[in-house]
Amino acid sequence: MEIDFIYEGDYSILEFDECRSYINTYLANDAVIVPGYDDERDYLAIETYQNIYPDRDVAQVQISDIAIGGGGIHCITQQQPNP
């Protein structure tokens, strides 16, 4: 078993209590949507997901405003399987 580590975003710069988790993603049919927080560690999350899912496009969306409400990309999406 191989384990990939993903670092959390930097909490020391936050004005609000929010969860900065890079594992709260959305897996689309051919893509992975990864959260971003305008944080220097955002690129590490992209690189990690590119290594885990080499056959999928990896895109990052800045979600700091969503995270303030306690959610993330996976929390606010509903997947529909490809028929």
C-alpha positions, 0 to 999 in steps of 0.5 A, spaced: 500 500 500 502 506 498 500 512 502 500 519 499 500 525 504 497 532 503 499 538 507 493 542 510 493 550 509 496 555 513 491 556 519 496 562 522 493 567 517 486 566 518 481 571 520 475 566 521 475 559 523 475 555 517 477 548 515 482 548 510 482 541 507 485 539 500 482 532 501 475 535 500 475 534 492 470 532 487 472 527 482 469 528 475 469 523 470 475 525 467 477 530 472 479 532 479 477 538 482 481 540 488 480 546 493 485 552 493 486 557 499 490 562 496 496 559 500 503 557 498 501 549 499 496 549 494 501 547 489 503 541 493 496 539 493 495 539 485 502 536 484 499 530 489 493 529 485 496 529 479 501 523 481 495 520 484 490 521 478 495 521 472 489 520 467 485 525 469 485 533 469 487 536 475 484 543 476 484 547 482 478 552 485 479 557 490 474 556 495 476 560 502 469 563 502 466 557 501 470 554 507 468 559 512 461 556 512 465 549 514 464 546 507 468 544 501 468 542 494 465 535 495 460 538 501 457 542 496 457 538 490 452 532 488 456 527 483 452 524 477 455 517 474 457 517 467 451 513 463 
